[in-house]
């Protein structure tokens, strides 16, 4: 979750009554224009107490250090705290500034720039729905801002598809040939409407703000929302900002020729033409949400197959494809995403990605049901689509989408399927696997990018062990999958202090499937268990240049468990 605070002055006072002014005897007094120890990048390593004691605060880890910013509040400097890199930023030199449970008062001179939800600590709400949070018992202090928001959203998609194909077969060069053509029409309509609600306090109410956590949001503390009411109001945010419509029309046609030039050489080649008409936001041209684009793409493809013998092939293929942005990625809509702990903003200026694909593969089919393939591949992406964490003025936390200039990916892949009939005890088992190594790179001078592609793992491992008893109709399959560490969220290198990329750590996933034929093999019972181990997914930010996951050292942006899923199904066939 992202919280931002530009802090000029923070005095912490231990008192036994409400104070109308800052008294003497403060425990901690921090000023942004005095006692700040920082490096050449304005990262603060120590903030010295301006009072009479030595209760200084410090942060030795550069990854968590706040940033000193000049001329922010009344021509005075401020310290910028960014909640992406951790909730607590400055540790006390003592175990705690005050005795646990003792009363204390906090005076703040600062500027809050981001509103998000926080679920812990002691909360002191102020007017307008904003809340200041102070951790009372932790050995560190943090200040956070929050607006209690709720939303109700409705999305409706309508997809209409029509098309047809024609094929003509003829003889040429003493071989059978085929020419084929087709057309497809797809129309997609979307209506999205969200209503956001917020708790607001239109008129200041000191007594209400000082209520404990368990009492502050009781029903009697809510009023009618009028301007003169000093009670909370639960209001909807009115306007069309959180709604959009979309319409896309895809007209696609292709012509393909399948030519057997010799008994050993076969070539399948052709051209696909796609005309894509897209309207996002609003049908009214004067509406700022309105975006209309129409693009025509010519997409050639060719596949060469050369038979070395009856069991071995060599394949060489090349093609051009397109990847279009999702409608949500294009809509000029900004909504809070609770999984990302940040707002997500669409980008109407996103362009589709054009991909050039190349593949060379050796294929061996040693026996029925067995295969061994080894291949290399190459892909070039023109204007790939990536999600970016933007930290603009004041450190606003928003995820948007961008088109870097280009990216490449290449690697090797091994696939096999082998029956274990060489041992009588294993004759009903089959072992299969798929292993891939991928090197990817995305570059852009404007964005200052030179790294791996977002979402692209450096390796992929898939293995499966199959057990089949044909006569009784029983089978079992155990599957294993693991991917290498990959960039889950792209950090913003243009930000003042920079935001590191968020990686997804590797984890092992096992799935199990059991099936049994019944009713004279006309019916089948099937049990599926997904993610047997249910290992925790870690999404982390490196504290060093080492991209590998270092548990206990790297900062977690968030963690989650998908859960183990069980399903039972029954199938019956009337055709047996």
C-alpha positions in Angstrom: 0.0 0.0 0.0 1.2 3.5 -0.8 1.3 6.3 1.7 3.0 9.6 1.2 3.8 12.4 3.6 5.8 15.6 3.1 6.8 16.4 6.7 8.2 19.7 7.9 7.9 19.4 11.6 6.9 16.6 14.0 6.9 17.2 17.8 5.9 14.3 20.0 4.7 15.3 23.5 3.9 13.2 26.6 1.1 14.9 28.5 -1.9 14.1 30.7 -4.3 16.6 29.2 -5.3 18.1 25.9 -2.9 20.9 24.8 -3.9 24.1 23.0 -0.3 24.8 22.2 3.0 23.0 22.0 4.4 22.8 25.6 7.9 22.3 26.9 9.2 18.9 27.8 8.9 17.3 24.3 10.2 13.8 23.8 11.0 14.3 20.1 11.2 17.4 18.0 12.1 17.0 14.3 12.6 19.8 11.9 13.3 19.5 8.2 15.5 22.6 8.2 17.7 21.4 11.1 19.6 18.3 12.1 19.0 16.4 8.8 21.9 14.1 7.8 21.7 13.1 4.1 23.8 12.0 1.2 24.3 13.6 -2.3 20.9 12.3 -3.4 19.2 13.9 -0.5 18.4 10.5 1.1 18.1 11.0 4.9 20.1 8.6 7.1 19.6 10.4 10.4 17.2 13.1 11.7 18.4 14.6 14.9 16.1 15.6 17.7 16.0 19.4 18.2 15.0 19.0 21.8 17.2 18.5 24.9 17.5 14.7 24.8 19.2 12.3 22.3 16.1 10.7 20.9 17.4 10.9 17.3 15.9 8.8 14.6 17.9 7.1 11.8 17.7 4.7 8.9 20.9 2.9 7.8 19.3 1.0 4.9 19.4 3.2 1.8 16.4 1.3 0.4 14.1 2.6 3.1 15.5 6.1 3.5 13.2 9.1 3.0 14.2 12.0 0.8 14.8 15.7 1.8 13.0 18.1 -0.6 13.7 21.9 -0.6 11.0 24.7 -0.9 7.9 22.7 -0.2 5.9 24.3 2.6 6.2 28.1 2.8 9.6 28.1 1.1 10.8 25.6 3.8 12.2 22.1 3.2 10.3 18.9 3.9 11.1 15.2 4.3 9.3 12.9 1.8 8.2 9.5 3.1 7.2 6.9 0.5 5.1 4.0 1.6 6.0 1.7 -1.3 9.4 0.8 0.1 8.2 -0.1 3.6 5.8 1.2 6.2 8.4 2.3 8.7 11.2 4.6 7.7 13.1 5.9 10.7 14.0 3.8 13.7 14.4 5.3 17.2 17.7 5.0 19.0 15.7 3.8 22.1 13.4 0.8 22.3 10.4 3.2 22.3 10.0 6.9 22.7 7.3 6.6 25.3 6.1 4.0 27.7 3.6 1.6 26.1 0.0 2.7 26.8 0.9 6.1 28.1 -0.9 9.2 26.6 0.9 11.3 24.1 0.2 14.1 21.7 1.5 14.5 18.2 1.7 17.9 16.4 2.3 17.8 12.6 3.1 20.4 10.1 3.0 18.6 6.7 1.4 18.0 3.4 -0.5 14.8 2.6 -0.5 13.8 -1.1 -2.0 10.3 -1.3 -5.2 8.8 0.1 -5.3 5.1 0.8 -6.6 2.6 3.4 -4.7 1.6 6.5 -6.0 -1.1 8.8 -3.7 -0.8 11.8 -2.4 1.5 14.5 -4.2 4.2 16.4 -6.3 6.4 14.1 -6.9 10.2 14.5 -9.3 11.3 11.7 -9.4 14.9 10.6 -11.9 16.8 8.4 -12.5 15.6 4.9 -12.1 11.9 5.6 -8.3 12.0 6.0 -6.8 10.0 8.8 -3.4 10.3 10.5 -2.0 7.1 11.9 0.5 6.8 14.7 1.9 3.4 15.8 1.8 3.6 19.6 3.7 0.5 20.7 6.2 -0.3 17.9 9.9 0.6 18.3 9.6 2.9 15.2 7.1 5.6 14.2 5.2 6.1 11.0 2.7 8.6 9.8 0.2 7.5 7.2 -2.8 9.0 5.4 -6.1 7.3 4.6 -9.5 7.9 3.1 -12.0 5.2 3.8 -13.4 4.4 0.3 -15.9 1.8 -0.9 -16.9 1.1 -4.5 -19.5 -0.8 -6.4 -18.8 -1.6 -10.0 -20.7 -3.3 -12.8 -19.2 -4.5 -16.1 -21.1 -6.0 -19.0 -19.4 -7.4 -22.1 -21.2 -8.4 -25.3 -19.3 -10.3 -28.0 -20.7 -11.2 -31.4 -18.6 -13.3 -33.8 -19.3 -14.6 -37.4 -17.1 -16.1 -40.1 -16.4 -18.8 -42.6 -13.7 -20.7 -44.5 -13.4 -22.2 -48.0 -10.7 -24.7 -49.1 -9.8 -25.9 -52.6 -7.7 -29.0 -53.2 -5.7 -29.7 -56.4 -2.7 -31.7 -57.7 0.6 -30.1 -58.7 4.1 -31.4 -59.0 2.6 -34.9 -58.5 1.5 -33.9 -55.0 -1.8 -32.9 -53.3 -2.0 -29.1 -52.7 -4.5 -27.0 -50.8 -5.4 -23.3 -51.0 -7.6 -21.9 -48.3 -9.3 -18.6 -47.5 -11.6 -17.2 -44.8 -13.1 -14.2 -43.1 -14.1 -13.4 -39.5 -16.1 -10.5 -38.0 -16.0 -9.8 -34.3 -17.9 -7.1 -32.5 -17.3 -6.4 -28.8 -19.2 -3.9 -26.7 -18.5 -3.1 -23.1 -20.3 -1.0 -20.5 -18.5 -0.2 -17.2 -19.9 1.8 -14.4 -18.5 2.3 -10.9 -19.8 4.3 -8.0 -17.3 5.2 -5.3 -18.3 6.0 -1.7 -16.4 7.8 1.0 -16.7 8.6 4.7 -16.3 12.4 5.0 -16.3 14.9 7.9 -17.4 18.2 6.4 -17.1 20.2 9.7 -14.4 19.7 12.3 -15.3 17.7 15.4 -12.5 17.3 18.0 -14.5 15.0 20.2 -15.4 12.7 17.4 -11.8 12.5 16.1 -10.5 11.4 19.6 -12.9 8.5 19.9 -11.1 5.1 20.1 -11.0 2.7 17.1 -13.9 0.6 18.2 -16.3 3.6 18.7 -15.5 6.1 16.0 -17.6 4.6 13.2 -20.6 3.7 15.3 -24.0 4.6 13.6 -24.7 7.5 16.0 -21.6 9.2 14.7 -23.0 9.5 11.2 -25.2 12.5 10.1 -27.1 13.6 7.0 -24.0 14.9 5.2 -25.1 18.6 5.2 -22.5 21.3 5.2 -23.3 22.3 8.8 -23.1 18.7 10.2 -20.2 17.8 12.4 -20.8 14.1 12.0 -19.5 11.6 9.5 -21.3 11.3 6.2 -21.2 8.4 3.8 -21.4 9.9 0.4 -21.2 8.8 -3.2 -18.8 10.5 -5.6 -21.0 11.8 -8.4 -19.9 12.1 -12.0 -18.9 10.1 -15.1 -15.2 9.9 -14.2 -15.6 6.3 -13.1 -17.5 4.9 -16.1 -16.7 4.2 -19.7 -18.0 2.4 -22.7 -16.0 0.6 -25.4 -16.7 -0.8 -28.9 -14.4 -2.7 -31.1 -15.0 -4.1 -34.6 -12.5 -6.6 -36.1 -12.7 -7.4 -39.8 -10.1 -10.2 -40.6 -9.4 -12.1 -43.7 -6.7 -14.6 -44.7 -5.4 -16.5 -47.7 -3.3 -19.6 -47.1 -1.5 -22.1 -49.4 -0.4 -25.5 -48.3 2.1 -26.8 -50.8 3.8 -30.2 -50.8 6.8 -29.5 -53.2 8.4 -32.9 -52.7 7.8 -36.0 -50.6 10.2 -34.4 -48.0 9.4 -30.7 -48.3 6.2 -29.1 -47.3 5.6 -25.3 -47.1 2.5 -23.6 -45.6 2.4 -19.9 -46.2 -0.1 -17.1 -46.3 -1.2 -13.6 -45.3 -3.8 -12.4 -42.8 -5.2 -8.9 -43.0 -6.8 -7.4 -39.9 -8.8 -4.1 -39.8 -9.4 -3.0 -36.2 -11.7 -0.2 -35.4 -11.8 0.9 -31.7 -13.8 3.4 -29.7 -13.1 3.9 -26.0 -14.5 6.1 -23.3 -17.4 8.0 -24.9 -19.2 8.2 -28.3 -19.1 12.0 -28.0 -16.0 13.5 -29.7 -16.0 16.5 -27.3 -15.9 14.2 -24.2 -12.3 14.1 -22.9 -12.7 10.4 -22.4 -13.3 9.9 -26.1 -10.6 7.9 -28.0 -11.0 6.5 -31.5 -8.4 4.5 -33.5 -8.5 2.4 -36.6 -5.5 0.3 -37.7 -5.0 -2.1 -40.5 -2.2 -4.8 -40.2 -0.8 -7.1 -42.8 0.5 -10.3 -41.1 2.4 -12.8 -43.2 3.4 -16.3 -42.1 5.4 -19.2 -43.4 6.2 -22.7 -42.1 8.8 -25.0 -43.7 8.8 -28.7 -42.8 11.5 -31.1 -44.1 11.3 -34.8 -43.4 14.6 -36.4 -42.7 12.9 -39.8 -42.4 9.5 -41.2 -41.3 10.2 -40.3 -37.7 12.2 -37.1 -37.9 11.3 -33.6 -39.0 13.1 -30.2 -39.1 10.8 -27.2 -39.0 11.5 -23.6 -39.7 8.8 -20.9 -39.3 8.4 -17.2 -39.3 5.4 -15.0 -38.7 4.2 -11.6 -37.7 1.4 -11.1 -35.1 -0.1 -8.3 -33.1 -0.9 -7.9 -29.4 -3.6 -5.3 -28.6 -4.1 -3.5 -25.3 -6.9 -4.6 -23.1 -9.9 -2.2 -22.9 -9.3 -1.4 -19.3 -5.7 -0.5 -20.1 -7.0 2.1 -22.7 -9.8 3.6 -20.6 -8.9 6.9 -19.0 -10.1 5.6 -15.7 -8.3 5.8 -12.3 -9.4 3.3 -9.7 -7.8 1.9 -6.6 -6.5 -1.7 -6.9 -6.4 -3.4 -3.5 -4.0 -6.2 -4.8 -1.5 -3.6 -6.1 -2.1 -1.3 -3.2 -2.2 1.7 -5.5 -4.4 3.4 -8.1 -4.4 2.1 -11.7 -4.7 4.6 -14.5 -5.5 3.7 -18.1 -3.6 5.2 -21.0 -5.7 6.0 -24.1 -2.5 6.6 -26.1 -1.3 3.0 -25.9 -0.5 1.4 -29.2 -0.7 -2.2 -30.2 2.4 -4.4 -30.2 3.7 -5.9 -33.4 5.7 -9.1 -33.0 8.1 -10.8 -35.4 8.5 -14.5 -34.6 11.1 -17.0 -35.7 11.5 -20.6 -34.7 13.8 -23.6 -35.7 12.9 -27.0 -34.3 14.1 -30.6 -34.5 11.4 -33.2 -34.0 11.7 -36.9 -33.3 8.8 -39.3 -32.9 10.5 -42.6 -31.8 7.2 -44.5 -31.1 3.5 -44.1 -30.8 2.8 -41.6 -28.0 6.4 -40.6 -27.6 8.1 -37.4 -28.8 11.4 -35.5 -28.4 11.8 -32.0 -29.7 14.6 -29.4 -29.4 14.2 -25.9 -30.7 15.5 -22.3 -30.6 13.3 -19.2 -31.0 13.5 -15.5 -31.5 10.9 -12.7 -31.0 11.1 -9.0 -31.6 8.5 -6.7 -30.1 7.8 -3.3 -31.5 6.3 -1.1 -28.8 5.6 -3.7 -26.1 3.0 -2.9 -23.4 4.1 -2.7 -19.8 2.6 -1.6 -16.5 4.6 1.2 -14.8 4.5 2.6 -11.3 4.5 6.4 -11.6 5.7 8.6 -8.8 4.9 12.1 -9.9 4.9 15.4 -8.1 4.6 14.8 -4.4 5.0 11.0 -4.9 1.5 10.1 -6.1 1.3 6.3 -6.4 -0.3 5.4 -9.7 0.1 2.4 -12.0 -0.2 3.3 -15.7 0.7 1.6 -18.9 3.5 2.5 -21.4 4.9 1.5 -24.8 8.7 1.2 -24.6 10.5 1.4 -28.0 11.3 -2.3 -28.5 12.1 -5.6 -26.9 13.6 -8.9 -27.9 13.4 -12.4 -26.5 15.2 -15.5 -27.6 16.0 -18.9 -26.1 15.9 -22.7 -26.4 13.2 -25.2 -25.6 13.3 -29.0 -24.9 10.1 -31.1 -24.9 9.8 -34.9 -24.4 7.3 -37.6 -23.7 8.5 -41.1 -22.9 6.7 -44.3 -22.0 8.6 -46.2 -19.2 8.0 -49.6 -20.8 11.7 -50.6 -20.5 10.9 -51.7 -16.9 8.0 -54.0 -16.4 7.1 -52.4 -13.0 6.8 -49.0 -14.8 5.1 -50.2 -18.0 1.9 -48.2 -17.3 3.8 -45.0 -16.6 4.6 -42.1 -19.0 7.1 -39.3 -18.1 6.9 -36.0 -19.9 8.5 -32.6 -19.6 9.0 -29.2 -21.1 12.0 -27.0 -20.3 12.6 -23.5 -21.7 15.3 -20.9 -21.2 14.4 -17.4 -22.3 16.6 -14.3 -22.4 14.6 -11.1 -22.8 15.5 -7.4 -23.1 13.5 -4.3 -23.3 15.2 -1.0 -24.3 14.0 2.6 -24.6 16.2 5.7 -24.5 13.4 8.0 -23.4 12.3 5.8 -20.5 16.0 4.9 -19.7 15.2 1.2 -20.0 17.6 -1.7 -20.4 16.3 -4.7 -18.5 14.2 -7.9 -18.9 10.6 -7.8 -20.1 7.9 -7.5 -17.5 6.3 -10.8 -16.8 9.0 -12.8 -18.6 10.7 -15.5 -16.6 14.3 -16.6 -17.5 13.2 -20.2 -17.3 10.1 -22.4 -17.3 10.0 -26.0 -15.9 7.1 -28.4 -16.5 7.1 -32.1 -15.7 4.4 -34.7 -15.6 4.1 -38.3 -14.5 1.1 -40.2 -15.9 -0.2 -43.6 -14.8 -2.8 -45.4 -17.0 -4.6 -48.7 -16.5 -6.6 -49.1 -19.7 -8.6 -52.3 -18.8 -10.1 -51.1 -15.5 -10.3 -47.5 -16.8 -8.2 -45.8 -14.1 -5.6 -43.0 -14.7 -3.7 -40.6 -12.5 -1.6 -37.6 -13.5 0.9 -35.6 -11.3 2.0 -32.3 -12.7 4.8 -30.0 -11.6 5.4 -26.4 -12.7 7.9 -23.7 -11.7 9.0 -20.4 -13.3 12.0 -18.3 -12.6 11.9 -14.9 -10.9 10.2 -12.3 -13.1 9.3 -8.6 -12.9 5.8 -8.3 -11.7 5.6 -4.5 -11.4 7.9 -2.1 -13.3 9.4 0.7 -11.1 9.6 4.3 -12.2 13.3 5.2 -12.9 12.3 8.8 -13.6 11.2 9.4 -10.0 13.4 11.5 -7.8 14.6 8.7 -5.5 13.7 6.0 -8.0 11.4 3.0 -7.3 12.8 -0.5 -7.7 11.1 -3.1 -9.8 8.9 -5.6 -7.9 9.7 -9.2 -8.6 7.7 -12.4 -8.2 9.7 -15.2 -6.6 9.8 -18.7 -8.0 7.6 -21.3 -6.3 6.8 -25.0 -6.9 3.3 -25.9 -8.0 2.0 -29.5 -8.0 -1.4 -30.5 -9.5 -3.0 -34.0 -9.2 -5.8 -35.5 -11.3 -7.5 -38.9 -10.7 -10.1 -40.4 -13.1 -12.1 -43.6 -13.2 -14.3 -45.0 -16.0 -17.6 -46.4 -14.8 -20.9 -47.6 -16.2 -19.2 -49.8 -18.8 -16.9 -46.9 -19.6 -19.7 -44.6 -20.7 -19.2 -42.5 -17.6 -16.1 -41.0 -16.0 -15.5 -39.6 -12.5 -12.7 -37.1 -12.2 -11.0 -35.6 -9.2 -8.8 -32.5 -9.7 -6.6 -31.0 -7.0 -4.7 -27.8 -7.9 -1.7 -26.4 -6.1 -1.2 -29.2 -3.6 1.6 -27.4 -1.6 -0.1 -24.0 -1.6 3.2 -22.2 -1.1 3.3 -18.5 -0.4 3.8 -16.2 -3.4 6.4 -13.5 -2.5 6.4 -10.2 -4.5 9.6 -8.4 -3.4 11.9 -5.5 -4.1 15.7 -6.1 -4.0 17.7 -4.1 -1.5 20.8 -4.7 -3.7 21.7 -5.4 -7.4 21.1 -9.1 -6.8 17.8 -9.9 -8.5 17.5 -13.3 -6.8 15.0 -13.7 -4.0 16.7 -13.3 -0.6 14.1 -14.3 2.0 14.5 -12.2 5.2 16.5 -9.6 3.4 14.4 -8.3 0.5 11.4 -6.0 1.2 8.0 -7.6 0.5 5.6 -5.4 -1.5 3.0 -8.0 -0.7 2.5 -11.8 -0.3 -0.4 -14.1 -1.0 -1.5 -17.7 -1.0 -3.7 -18.8 -3.9 -5.1 -21.8 -2.0 -5.5 -25.5 -2.8 -8.5 -26.1 -5.1 -10.5 -29.4 -5.1 -13.1 -30.2 -7.8 -15.1 -33.4 -8.7 -16.7 -33.9 -12.1 -18.8 -36.6 -13.8 -19.0 -37.0 -17.6 -21.3 -39.3 -19.5 -21.1 -40.2 -23.2 -24.1 -41.4 -25.1 -21.9 -42.3 -28.1 -20.1 -45.3 -26.6 
